[in-house]
């Protein structure tokens, strides 16, 4: 079994390819899928799909379960939880930063081409 690492740069790198992202989205939607079934919607070769799966496994995004001659793939929850935590941390950071900026620099009223503010036109048009 290939060594997996769960570093966010590796995860982002693995998810940066549209085919790999589509594979992960499908696994998140459907749960566990056989390795053979995962290739069905793609117009690329099975060896190419296998290489994409290998990249996702090495990055720790998915894991493989073997049941006799069948290989099943599923998303690793711990990796998705780490990714969600990272995104949430920076979402809060940016919201707070924008809130502070808005307090320092309140948004100016948008002016229409006729020189009146949008609010003035809204109030007179009613």
VOVEXKE-272170 format. One record per residue: residue number from 1; residue in three letters; y, x negated, z of N, C-alpha, C in turn. Coordinates in Angstrom, 1 decimal, padded with zeros to 4 digits, m for minus. Last residue first. Example, Ala and Ser with C-alpha at 12.3 -4.5 7.8 and 13.67 -1.06 7.14 Angstrom:
<midrens>
midren pos->2; code->SER; n_yy->m002.2; n_xx->m012.8; n_zz->007.1; ca_yy->m001.1; ca_xx->m013.7; ca_zz->007.1; c_yy->000.0; c_xx->m012.9; c_zz->007.9
midren pos->1; code->ALA; n_yy->m005.7; n_xx->m013.2; n_zz->007.8; ca_yy->m004.5; ca_xx->m012.3; ca_zz->007.8; c_yy->m003.3; c_xx->m013.2; c_zz->007.8
</midrens>
This chain:
<midrens>
midren pos->126; code->UNK; n_yy->056.2; n_xx->040.5; n_zz->m005.6; ca_yy->055.4; ca_xx->041.5; ca_zz->m004.8; c_yy->056.2; c_xx->042.8; c_zz->m004.7
midren pos->125; code->UNK; n_yy->057.6; n_xx->038.4; n_zz->m006.6; ca_yy->056.8; ca_xx->039.2; ca_zz->m007.5; c_yy->056.0; c_xx->040.3; c_zz->m006.8
midren pos->124; code->UNK; n_yy->058.8; n_xx->037.1; n_zz->m004.5; ca_yy->059.6; ca_xx->038.0; ca_zz->m005.3; c_yy->058.8; c_xx->038.9; c_zz->m006.3
midren pos->123; code->UNK; n_yy->056.7; n_xx->035.6; n_zz->m003.5; ca_yy->057.4; ca_xx->036.6; ca_zz->m002.6; c_yy->058.2; c_xx->037.6; c_zz->m003.4
midren pos->122; code->UNK; n_yy->056.0; n_xx->034.0; n_zz->m005.6; ca_yy->055.0; ca_xx->034.9; ca_zz->m005.1; c_yy->055.7; c_xx->036.0; c_zz->m004.3
midren pos->121; code->UNK; n_yy->058.3; n_xx->032.5; n_zz->m006.0; ca_yy->057.9; ca_xx->033.4; ca_zz->m007.0; c_yy->056.9; c_xx->034.4; c_zz->m006.5
midren pos->120; code->UNK; n_yy->058.3; n_xx->031.0; n_zz->m003.6; ca_yy->059.4; ca_xx->031.9; ca_zz->m003.9; c_yy->059.0; c_xx->033.0; c_zz->m004.9
midren pos->119; code->UNK; n_yy->055.9; n_xx->029.5; n_zz->m003.8; ca_yy->056.0; ca_xx->030.6; ca_zz->m002.8; c_yy->057.2; c_xx->031.5; c_zz->m003.0
midren pos->118; code->UNK; n_yy->056.6; n_xx->027.8; n_zz->m005.9; ca_yy->055.5; ca_xx->028.8; ca_zz->m006.1; c_yy->055.6; c_xx->029.9; c_zz->m005.1
midren pos->117; code->UNK; n_yy->060.1; n_xx->027.4; n_zz->m006.3; ca_yy->058.8; ca_xx->027.0; ca_zz->m005.7; c_yy->057.8; c_xx->028.1; c_zz->m005.9
midren pos->116; code->UNK; n_yy->061.9; n_xx->027.0; n_zz->m009.4; ca_yy->061.6; ca_xx->027.8; ca_zz->m008.1; c_yy->060.3; c_xx->027.3; c_zz->m007.6
midren pos->115; code->UNK; n_yy->062.1; n_xx->025.7; n_zz->m011.8; ca_yy->062.8; ca_xx->025.2; ca_zz->m010.6; c_yy->062.6; c_xx->025.9; c_zz->m009.3
midren pos->114; code->UNK; n_yy->060.5; n_xx->026.5; n_zz->m013.8; ca_yy->061.8; ca_xx->027.1; ca_zz->m013.8; c_yy->062.6; c_xx->026.6; c_zz->m012.6
midren pos->113; code->UNK; n_yy->058.0; n_xx->025.2; n_zz->m013.4; ca_yy->058.9; ca_xx->024.7; ca_zz->m014.4; c_yy->060.3; c_xx->025.2; c_zz->m014.4
midren pos->112; code->UNK; n_yy->057.6; n_xx->025.2; n_zz->m009.8; ca_yy->057.2; ca_xx->025.7; ca_zz->m011.1; c_yy->058.3; c_xx->025.1; c_zz->m012.1
midren pos->111; code->UNK; n_yy->056.5; n_xx->023.0; n_zz->m007.3; ca_yy->057.6; ca_xx->023.6; ca_zz->m008.0; c_yy->057.1; c_xx->024.1; c_zz->m009.4
midren pos->110; code->UNK; n_yy->054.8; n_xx->023.1; n_zz->m004.2; ca_yy->054.7; ca_xx->022.9; ca_zz->m005.6; c_yy->055.9; c_xx->023.7; c_zz->m006.3
midren pos->109; code->UNK; n_yy->056.0; n_xx->021.6; n_zz->m001.3; ca_yy->055.8; ca_xx->022.9; ca_zz->m002.0; c_yy->055.8; c_xx->022.6; c_zz->m003.5
midren pos->108; code->UNK; n_yy->054.1; n_xx->018.9; n_zz->000.0; ca_yy->055.4; ca_xx->019.4; ca_zz->m000.5; c_yy->055.0; c_xx->020.7; c_zz->m001.3
midren pos->107; code->UNK; n_yy->052.2; n_xx->018.5; n_zz->002.9; ca_yy->052.2; ca_xx->018.7; ca_zz->001.5; c_yy->053.5; c_xx->019.4; c_zz->001.1
midren pos->106; code->UNK; n_yy->053.3; n_xx->016.1; n_zz->005.4; ca_yy->052.9; ca_xx->017.5; ca_zz->005.0; c_yy->053.0; c_xx->017.7; c_zz->003.5
midren pos->105; code->UNK; n_yy->052.3; n_xx->013.4; n_zz->006.5; ca_yy->053.0; ca_xx->013.7; ca_zz->005.3; c_yy->052.6; c_xx->015.1; c_zz->004.9
midren pos->104; code->UNK; n_yy->051.1; n_xx->013.5; n_zz->009.1; ca_yy->052.2; ca_xx->012.5; ca_zz->008.8; c_yy->053.0; c_xx->012.9; c_zz->007.5
midren pos->103; code->UNK; n_yy->049.2; n_xx->015.5; n_zz->008.7; ca_yy->050.2; ca_xx->015.6; ca_zz->009.8; c_yy->051.4; c_xx->014.7; c_zz->009.5
midren pos->102; code->UNK; n_yy->047.8; n_xx->014.4; n_zz->006.6; ca_yy->048.5; ca_xx->015.6; ca_zz->006.4; c_yy->049.5; c_xx->015.9; c_zz->007.5
midren pos->101; code->UNK; n_yy->046.6; n_xx->012.2; n_zz->007.9; ca_yy->047.6; ca_xx->012.0; ca_zz->006.8; c_yy->048.4; c_xx->013.2; c_zz->006.6
midren pos->100; code->UNK; n_yy->044.9; n_xx->013.5; n_zz->009.6; ca_yy->045.9; ca_xx->012.7; ca_zz->010.2; c_yy->047.0; c_xx->012.5; c_zz->009.1
midren pos->99; code->UNK; n_yy->043.2; n_xx->014.8; n_zz->007.8; ca_yy->043.9; ca_xx->015.6; ca_zz->008.7; c_yy->045.1; c_xx->014.8; c_zz->009.3
midren pos->98; code->UNK; n_yy->042.0; n_xx->012.5; n_zz->006.6; ca_yy->042.9; ca_xx->013.4; ca_zz->005.8; c_yy->043.8; c_xx->014.3; c_zz->006.7
midren pos->97; code->UNK; n_yy->040.6; n_xx->011.6; n_zz->008.8; ca_yy->041.6; ca_xx->010.7; ca_zz->008.1; c_yy->042.6; c_xx->011.6; c_zz->007.3
midren pos->96; code->UNK; n_yy->038.8; n_xx->013.7; n_zz->009.2; ca_yy->039.7; ca_xx->013.3; ca_zz->010.3; c_yy->040.9; c_xx->012.5; c_zz->009.7
midren pos->95; code->UNK; n_yy->037.4; n_xx->013.6; n_zz->006.8; ca_yy->038.1; ca_xx->014.8; ca_zz->007.2; c_yy->039.2; c_xx->014.5; c_zz->008.2
midren pos->94; code->UNK; n_yy->036.3; n_xx->011.0; n_zz->006.9; ca_yy->037.3; ca_xx->011.3; ca_zz->005.9; c_yy->038.0; c_xx->012.6; c_zz->006.2
midren pos->93; code->UNK; n_yy->034.5; n_xx->011.3; n_zz->009.2; ca_yy->035.6; ca_xx->010.2; ca_zz->009.1; c_yy->036.7; c_xx->010.6; c_zz->008.1
midren pos->92; code->UNK; n_yy->032.8; n_xx->013.4; n_zz->008.4; ca_yy->033.7; ca_xx->013.6; ca_zz->009.5; c_yy->034.9; c_xx->012.5; c_zz->009.5
midren pos->91; code->UNK; n_yy->031.6; n_xx->012.0; n_zz->006.2; ca_yy->032.3; ca_xx->013.3; ca_zz->006.0; c_yy->033.3; c_xx->013.5; c_zz->007.1
midren pos->90; code->UNK; n_yy->030.4; n_xx->009.9; n_zz->007.5; ca_yy->031.5; ca_xx->009.6; ca_zz->006.7; c_yy->032.3; c_xx->010.9; c_zz->006.3
midren pos->89; code->UNK; n_yy->028.4; n_xx->011.3; n_zz->009.0; ca_yy->029.3; ca_xx->010.4; ca_zz->009.7; c_yy->030.6; c_xx->010.2; c_zz->008.8
midren pos->88; code->UNK; n_yy->027.0; n_xx->012.6; n_zz->006.9; ca_yy->027.8; ca_xx->013.4; ca_zz->007.9; c_yy->028.8; c_xx->012.5; c_zz->008.6
midren pos->87; code->UNK; n_yy->025.8; n_xx->010.3; n_zz->005.6; ca_yy->026.8; ca_xx->011.2; ca_zz->004.9; c_yy->027.6; c_xx->012.0; c_zz->005.9
midren pos->86; code->UNK; n_yy->024.1; n_xx->009.4; n_zz->007.7; ca_yy->025.2; ca_xx->008.6; ca_zz->007.2; c_yy->026.2; c_xx->009.4; c_zz->006.4
midren pos->85; code->UNK; n_yy->022.5; n_xx->011.7; n_zz->008.0; ca_yy->023.3; ca_xx->011.2; ca_zz->009.2; c_yy->024.5; c_xx->010.3; c_zz->008.7
midren pos->84; code->UNK; n_yy->021.2; n_xx->011.7; n_zz->005.5; ca_yy->022.1; ca_xx->012.9; ca_zz->006.0; c_yy->023.0; c_xx->012.5; c_zz->007.1
midren pos->83; code->UNK; n_yy->019.8; n_xx->009.3; n_zz->005.7; ca_yy->020.8; ca_xx->009.5; ca_zz->004.7; c_yy->021.7; c_xx->010.6; c_zz->005.0
midren pos->82; code->UNK; n_yy->018.1; n_xx->009.9; n_zz->007.9; ca_yy->019.0; ca_xx->008.8; ca_zz->007.9; c_yy->020.1; c_xx->008.9; c_zz->006.9
midren pos->81; code->UNK; n_yy->016.7; n_xx->012.1; n_zz->006.7; ca_yy->017.5; ca_xx->012.3; ca_zz->007.9; c_yy->018.5; c_xx->011.2; c_zz->008.1
midren pos->80; code->UNK; n_yy->015.4; n_xx->010.8; n_zz->004.6; ca_yy->016.3; ca_xx->011.8; ca_zz->004.3; c_yy->017.2; c_xx->012.1; c_zz->005.5
midren pos->79; code->UNK; n_yy->013.7; n_xx->009.1; n_zz->006.2; ca_yy->014.7; ca_xx->008.5; ca_zz->005.2; c_yy->015.8; c_xx->009.6; c_zz->004.9
midren pos->78; code->UNK; n_yy->012.1; n_xx->010.9; n_zz->007.5; ca_yy->012.9; ca_xx->010.0; ca_zz->008.3; c_yy->014.0; c_xx->009.4; c_zz->007.4
midren pos->77; code->UNK; n_yy->010.7; n_xx->012.3; n_zz->005.4; ca_yy->011.8; ca_xx->013.0; ca_zz->006.2; c_yy->012.7; c_xx->012.0; c_zz->007.0
midren pos->76; code->UNK; n_yy->009.9; n_xx->011.3; n_zz->002.3; ca_yy->009.9; ca_xx->010.8; ca_zz->003.7; c_yy->011.0; c_xx->011.5; c_zz->004.5
midren pos->75; code->UNK; n_yy->008.4; n_xx->013.5; n_zz->000.1; ca_yy->009.6; ca_xx->012.8; ca_zz->000.5; c_yy->009.4; c_xx->012.4; c_zz->002.0
midren pos->74; code->UNK; n_yy->005.2; n_xx->012.9; n_zz->m001.4; ca_yy->006.1; ca_xx->013.7; ca_zz->m000.7; c_yy->007.3; c_xx->012.8; c_zz->m000.2
midren pos->73; code->UNK; n_yy->002.3; n_xx->013.0; n_zz->m003.5; ca_yy->003.6; ca_xx->012.4; ca_zz->m003.2; c_yy->004.4; c_xx->013.4; c_zz->m002.4
midren pos->72; code->UNK; n_yy->m001.1; n_xx->012.2; n_zz->m003.8; ca_yy->m000.1; ca_xx->013.2; ca_zz->m003.5; c_yy->001.2; c_xx->012.5; c_zz->m003.1
midren pos->71; code->UNK; n_yy->m003.8; n_xx->011.6; n_zz->m005.8; ca_yy->m002.7; ca_xx->010.9; ca_zz->m005.1; c_yy->m001.6; c_xx->012.0; c_zz->m005.0
midren pos->70; code->UNK; n_yy->m007.4; n_xx->011.9; n_zz->m005.7; ca_yy->m006.0; ca_xx->012.5; ca_zz->m006.0; c_yy->m005.0; c_xx->011.7; c_zz->m005.2
midren pos->69; code->UNK; n_yy->m009.9; n_xx->011.2; n_zz->m005.1; ca_yy->m009.4; ca_xx->010.6; ca_zz->m006.3; c_yy->m007.9; c_xx->011.1; c_zz->m006.6
midren pos->68; code->UNK; n_yy->m009.4; n_xx->011.5; n_zz->m001.7; ca_yy->m010.4; ca_xx->011.2; ca_zz->m002.7; c_yy->m009.8; c_xx->010.5; c_zz->m003.9
midren pos->67; code->UNK; n_yy->m006.2; n_xx->011.5; n_zz->m001.3; ca_yy->m007.3; ca_xx->012.4; ca_zz->m000.9; c_yy->m008.3; c_xx->012.3; c_zz->m002.0
midren pos->66; code->UNK; n_yy->m003.4; n_xx->009.7; n_zz->m000.1; ca_yy->m004.6; ca_xx->009.7; ca_zz->m001.0; c_yy->m005.7; c_xx->010.6; c_zz->m000.4
midren pos->65; code->UNK; n_yy->000.0; n_xx->010.0; n_zz->m000.3; ca_yy->m001.2; ca_xx->010.3; ca_zz->000.4; c_yy->m002.3; c_xx->010.4; c_zz->m000.5
midren pos->64; code->UNK; n_yy->003.0; n_xx->008.2; n_zz->m000.3; ca_yy->001.9; ca_xx->008.6; ca_zz->m001.1; c_yy->000.7; c_xx->008.9; c_zz->m000.1
midren pos->63; code->UNK; n_yy->006.5; n_xx->008.9; n_zz->000.1; ca_yy->005.3; ca_xx->008.3; ca_zz->000.5; c_yy->004.1; c_xx->008.9; c_zz->m000.3
midren pos->62; code->UNK; n_yy->009.9; n_xx->008.0; n_zz->m000.7; ca_yy->008.8; ca_xx->008.9; ca_zz->m000.8; c_yy->007.6; c_xx->008.1; c_zz->m000.2
midren pos->61; code->UNK; n_yy->011.8; n_xx->006.1; n_zz->000.2; ca_yy->012.2; ca_xx->007.5; ca_zz->m000.1; c_yy->011.0; c_xx->008.5; c_zz->m000.1
midren pos->60; code->UNK; n_yy->011.4; n_xx->003.4; n_zz->000.4; ca_yy->011.1; ca_xx->004.3; ca_zz->001.6; c_yy->011.5; c_xx->005.7; c_zz->001.4
midren pos->59; code->UNK; n_yy->011.5; n_xx->001.7; n_zz->m001.6; ca_yy->012.8; ca_xx->002.0; ca_zz->m001.0; c_yy->012.6; c_xx->002.9; c_zz->000.3
midren pos->58; code->UNK; n_yy->008.9; n_xx->001.9; n_zz->m002.5; ca_yy->009.4; ca_xx->000.6; ca_zz->m002.0; c_yy->010.7; c_xx->000.8; c_zz->m001.2
midren pos->57; code->UNK; n_yy->008.9; n_xx->004.5; n_zz->m003.6; ca_yy->008.0; ca_xx->004.1; ca_zz->m002.5; c_yy->008.6; c_xx->002.9; c_zz->m001.8
midren pos->56; code->UNK; n_yy->010.7; n_xx->004.3; n_zz->m005.7; ca_yy->011.0; ca_xx->005.2; ca_zz->m004.6; c_yy->010.2; c_xx->004.9; c_zz->m003.4
midren pos->55; code->UNK; n_yy->009.3; n_xx->002.4; n_zz->m007.3; ca_yy->010.7; ca_xx->002.1; ca_zz->m006.8; c_yy->011.0; c_xx->003.0; c_zz->m005.6
midren pos->54; code->UNK; n_yy->007.0; n_xx->003.9; n_zz->m007.9; ca_yy->006.9; ca_xx->002.7; ca_zz->m007.1; c_yy->008.2; c_xx->002.3; c_zz->m006.5
midren pos->53; code->UNK; n_yy->008.1; n_xx->005.9; n_zz->m009.5; ca_yy->007.4; ca_xx->006.3; ca_zz->m008.2; c_yy->007.3; c_xx->005.0; c_zz->m007.3
midren pos->52; code->UNK; n_yy->008.8; n_xx->004.4; n_zz->m011.7; ca_yy->009.8; ca_xx->005.1; ca_zz->m010.9; c_yy->009.3; c_xx->005.5; c_zz->m009.5
midren pos->51; code->UNK; n_yy->006.3; n_xx->003.6; n_zz->m012.5; ca_yy->007.2; ca_xx->002.6; ca_zz->m012.1; c_yy->008.4; c_xx->003.2; c_zz->m011.3
midren pos->50; code->UNK; n_yy->005.2; n_xx->006.1; n_zz->m013.2; ca_yy->004.6; ca_xx->005.3; ca_zz->m012.2; c_yy->005.5; c_xx->004.2; c_zz->m011.6
midren pos->49; code->UNK; n_yy->006.8; n_xx->006.7; n_zz->m015.4; ca_yy->006.9; ca_xx->007.5; ca_zz->m014.2; c_yy->006.3; c_xx->006.7; c_zz->m013.0
midren pos->48; code->UNK; n_yy->005.8; n_xx->004.7; n_zz->m017.1; ca_yy->007.3; ca_xx->004.7; ca_zz->m016.7; c_yy->007.5; c_xx->005.5; c_zz->m015.5
midren pos->47; code->UNK; n_yy->003.2; n_xx->005.5; n_zz->m017.5; ca_yy->003.5; ca_xx->004.2; ca_zz->m016.8; c_yy->004.9; c_xx->004.1; c_zz->m016.4
midren pos->46; code->UNK; n_yy->003.7; n_xx->008.0; n_zz->m018.8; ca_yy->003.1; ca_xx->008.0; ca_zz->m017.4; c_yy->003.3; c_xx->006.6; c_zz->m016.7
midren pos->45; code->UNK; n_yy->006.8; n_xx->008.1; n_zz->m020.6; ca_yy->005.4; ca_xx->007.8; ca_zz->m020.4; c_yy->005.0; c_xx->007.8; c_zz->m019.0
midren pos->44; code->UNK; n_yy->009.0; n_xx->011.0; n_zz->m020.7; ca_yy->008.7; ca_xx->009.5; ca_zz->m020.7; c_yy->007.3; c_xx->009.3; c_zz->m020.4
midren pos->43; code->UNK; n_yy->009.9; n_xx->013.5; n_zz->m020.4; ca_yy->009.5; ca_xx->013.1; ca_zz->m021.7; c_yy->009.3; c_xx->011.6; c_zz->m021.8
midren pos->42; code->UNK; n_yy->008.9; n_xx->015.5; n_zz->m017.6; ca_yy->009.6; ca_xx->014.3; ca_zz->m018.1; c_yy->009.0; c_xx->013.9; c_zz->m019.5
midren pos->41; code->UNK; n_yy->007.3; n_xx->017.4; n_zz->m016.3; ca_yy->008.6; ca_xx->017.8; ca_zz->m016.9; c_yy->009.3; c_xx->016.7; c_zz->m017.7
midren pos->40; code->UNK; n_yy->004.9; n_xx->015.8; n_zz->m015.4; ca_yy->004.9; ca_xx->016.9; ca_zz->m016.4; c_yy->006.2; c_xx->017.2; c_zz->m017.1
midren pos->39; code->UNK; n_yy->004.8; n_xx->014.0; n_zz->m013.4; ca_yy->005.2; ca_xx->013.5; ca_zz->m014.7; c_yy->005.4; c_xx->014.6; c_zz->m015.7
midren pos->38; code->UNK; n_yy->003.7; n_xx->015.3; n_zz->m011.2; ca_yy->005.1; ca_xx->014.9; ca_zz->m011.1; c_yy->005.6; c_xx->014.5; c_zz->m012.5
midren pos->37; code->UNK; n_yy->001.0; n_xx->015.7; n_zz->m011.6; ca_yy->001.9; ca_xx->016.8; ca_zz->m011.8; c_yy->003.4; c_xx->016.4; c_zz->m011.9
midren pos->36; code->UNK; n_yy->000.0; n_xx->013.2; n_zz->m010.7; ca_yy->m000.2; ca_xx->013.6; ca_zz->m012.1; c_yy->000.8; c_xx->014.7; c_zz->m012.5
midren pos->35; code->UNK; n_yy->000.5; n_xx->013.2; n_zz->m008.0; ca_yy->001.2; ca_xx->012.2; ca_zz->m008.9; c_yy->001.1; c_xx->012.6; c_zz->m010.4
midren pos->34; code->UNK; n_yy->001.1; n_xx->016.4; n_zz->m006.6; ca_yy->000.2; ca_xx->015.4; ca_zz->m007.1; c_yy->000.9; c_xx->014.4; c_zz->m008.0
midren pos->33; code->UNK; n_yy->003.4; n_xx->017.1; n_zz->m004.0; ca_yy->003.0; ca_xx->017.3; ca_zz->m005.4; c_yy->002.1; c_xx->016.1; c_zz->m005.8
midren pos->32; code->UNK; n_yy->004.8; n_xx->018.7; n_zz->m001.2; ca_yy->003.9; ca_xx->017.7; ca_zz->m001.7; c_yy->003.4; c_xx->018.0; c_zz->m003.1
midren pos->31; code->UNK; n_yy->007.7; n_xx->020.4; n_zz->m001.9; ca_yy->006.9; ca_xx->019.7; ca_zz->m000.9; c_yy->006.1; c_xx->018.7; c_zz->m001.5
midren pos->30; code->UNK; n_yy->009.5; n_xx->021.4; n_zz->m003.7; ca_yy->008.2; ca_xx->021.9; ca_zz->m003.7; c_yy->007.3; c_xx->021.4; c_zz->m002.6
midren pos->29; code->UNK; n_yy->012.0; n_xx->020.3; n_zz->m003.1; ca_yy->011.9; ca_xx->021.7; ca_zz->m003.4; c_yy->010.5; c_xx->022.2; c_zz->m003.2
midren pos->28; code->UNK; n_yy->011.5; n_xx->017.6; n_zz->m002.8; ca_yy->012.2; ca_xx->018.3; ca_zz->m001.7; c_yy->012.0; c_xx->019.8; c_zz->m001.9
midren pos->27; code->UNK; n_yy->010.4; n_xx->017.1; n_zz->m005.3; ca_yy->009.5; ca_xx->016.9; ca_zz->m004.1; c_yy->010.2; c_xx->017.6; c_zz->m002.9
midren pos->26; code->UNK; n_yy->012.6; n_xx->017.5; n_zz->m006.9; ca_yy->011.4; ca_xx->018.3; ca_zz->m007.1; c_yy->010.6; c_xx->018.3; c_zz->m005.8
midren pos->25; code->UNK; n_yy->014.3; n_xx->015.4; n_zz->m006.0; ca_yy->014.7; ca_xx->016.8; ca_zz->m005.9; c_yy->013.5; c_xx->017.8; c_zz->m006.0
midren pos->24; code->UNK; n_yy->012.7; n_xx->013.2; n_zz->m006.7; ca_yy->013.0; ca_xx->013.5; ca_zz->m005.3; c_yy->013.4; c_xx->014.9; c_zz->m005.1
midren pos->23; code->UNK; n_yy->012.9; n_xx->013.4; n_zz->m009.5; ca_yy->011.6; ca_xx->013.4; ca_zz->m008.8; c_yy->011.7; c_xx->013.8; c_zz->m007.4
midren pos->22; code->UNK; n_yy->015.6; n_xx->013.2; n_zz->m009.9; ca_yy->014.9; ca_xx->014.5; ca_zz->m010.3; c_yy->013.6; c_xx->014.5; c_zz->m009.6
midren pos->21; code->UNK; n_yy->016.0; n_xx->010.5; n_zz->m009.1; ca_yy->016.6; ca_xx->011.6; ca_zz->m008.4; c_yy->016.0; c_xx->013.0; c_zz->m008.7
midren pos->20; code->UNK; n_yy->014.5; n_xx->009.3; n_zz->m011.1; ca_yy->014.1; ca_xx->009.2; ca_zz->m009.7; c_yy->014.7; c_xx->010.3; c_zz->m008.9
midren pos->19; code->UNK; n_yy->016.1; n_xx->010.0; n_zz->m013.4; ca_yy->014.7; ca_xx->010.4; ca_zz->m013.3; c_yy->014.2; c_xx->010.3; c_zz->m011.9
midren pos->18; code->UNK; n_yy->018.6; n_xx->008.8; n_zz->m012.8; ca_yy->018.5; ca_xx->010.3; ca_zz->m012.9; c_yy->017.0; c_xx->010.8; c_zz->m012.8
midren pos->17; code->UNK; n_yy->019.1; n_xx->006.5; n_zz->m010.2; ca_yy->018.5; ca_xx->006.7; ca_zz->m011.5; c_yy->018.2; c_xx->008.2; c_zz->m011.6
midren pos->16; code->UNK; n_yy->019.8; n_xx->006.3; n_zz->m007.6; ca_yy->020.8; ca_xx->006.2; ca_zz->m008.6; c_yy->020.3; c_xx->006.4; c_zz->m010.0
midren pos->15; code->UNK; n_yy->017.9; n_xx->006.2; n_zz->m005.7; ca_yy->018.3; ca_xx->007.5; ca_zz->m006.1; c_yy->019.3; c_xx->007.5; c_zz->m007.2
midren pos->14; code->UNK; n_yy->017.7; n_xx->003.4; n_zz->m005.4; ca_yy->016.5; ca_xx->004.2; ca_zz->m005.9; c_yy->017.0; c_xx->005.5; c_zz->m006.4
midren pos->13; code->UNK; n_yy->020.2; n_xx->002.9; n_zz->m004.2; ca_yy->019.8; ca_xx->002.3; ca_zz->m005.5; c_yy->018.7; c_xx->003.1; c_zz->m006.1
midren pos->12; code->UNK; n_yy->020.0; n_xx->004.3; n_zz->m001.9; ca_yy->021.0; ca_xx->004.7; ca_zz->m002.9; c_yy->020.7; c_xx->004.1; c_zz->m004.2
midren pos->11; code->UNK; n_yy->017.9; n_xx->002.8; n_zz->m000.7; ca_yy->017.8; ca_xx->004.3; ca_zz->m000.9; c_yy->018.7; c_xx->004.7; c_zz->m002.0
midren pos->10; code->UNK; n_yy->019.0; n_xx->000.3; n_zz->m000.4; ca_yy->017.8; ca_xx->000.5; ca_zz->m001.3; c_yy->017.6; c_xx->002.0; c_zz->m001.6
midren pos->9; code->UNK; n_yy->021.2; n_xx->000.9; n_zz->001.3; ca_yy->021.4; ca_xx->000.4; ca_zz->000.0; c_yy->020.2; c_xx->000.6; c_zz->m001.0
midren pos->8; code->UNK; n_yy->019.6; n_xx->001.9; n_zz->003.6; ca_yy->020.4; ca_xx->002.8; ca_zz->002.8; c_yy->020.8; c_xx->002.2; c_zz->001.4
midren pos->7; code->UNK; n_yy->016.3; n_xx->000.9; n_zz->004.1; ca_yy->017.7; ca_xx->000.5; ca_zz->004.2; c_yy->018.5; c_xx->001.4; c_zz->003.2
midren pos->6; code->UNK; n_yy->013.5; n_xx->000.9; n_zz->004.7; ca_yy->014.3; ca_xx->002.1; ca_zz->004.8; c_yy->015.8; c_xx->001.8; c_zz->005.0
midren pos->5; code->UNK; n_yy->010.8; n_xx->m000.2; n_zz->002.9; ca_yy->011.9; ca_xx->m000.5; ca_zz->003.7; c_yy->012.9; c_xx->000.7; c_zz->003.7
midren pos->4; code->UNK; n_yy->007.3; n_xx->m000.8; n_zz->002.6; ca_yy->008.5; ca_xx->000.1; ca_zz->002.5; c_yy->009.6; c_xx->m000.4; c_zz->003.4
midren pos->3; code->UNK; n_yy->004.9; n_xx->m002.4; n_zz->000.7; ca_yy->005.8; ca_xx->m002.5; ca_zz->001.8; c_yy->007.0; c_xx->m001.6; c_zz->001.6
midren pos->2; code->UNK; n_yy->002.2; n_xx->m000.6; n_zz->m000.9; ca_yy->003.4; ca_xx->m001.4; ca_zz->m000.9; c_yy->004.2; c_xx->m001.3; c_zz->000.4
midren pos->1; code->UNK; n_yy->m001.2; n_xx->m000.9; n_zz->000.0; ca_yy->000.0; ca_xx->000.0; ca_zz->000.0; c_yy->001.2; c_xx->m000.9; c_zz->000.0
</midrens>
